[in-house]
Amino acid sequence: MNKQEEPPSLDLSFKWVKDVLDKQSGTADILDTKGTNLFMVASLVLGIGISAGVLALKETNILAYVLGGLSLMGYGFVVGFTFSAWSLRNYKTLDNPITIRKWYWDMKPVQFKIELLSHLEDAYICNQTKLNDKAKAVRSIIGATTFEVVSLTLALALML
């Protein structure tokens, strides 16, 4: 085999894949932070809205109560989607070091590279699926928070 035809070193491949897995983990942390922030905003808005609604209580029409109920329902969806996003955990990184050590000593170098990179590829695919689901849940939190805010704003407007 010609020197130019050799595959890249295992160190280079390993570092590249490890960096990709680390970026996936960072993205998961960012999505969790966004989901948590949206949850806090939705909670704060609901608390302020309920306080303002209690202070503004007077003879109101039924539509204000319906909108207030819809706002509570929107908050319920925020809670559900937030917990859905938080529940997506257990991201795969490198395999158990004991397994890798056994592969290293029991396999031929080429077979070891194939097994290790195959494991890392499977981890990447599994993580990406979880990240896509987490991103979908965070987008749903945005929609539910928007629904809650609009419903509560309209309810408060009708109460004043």
Beta strands, then each sheet from edge to edge (+ up, - down):
end
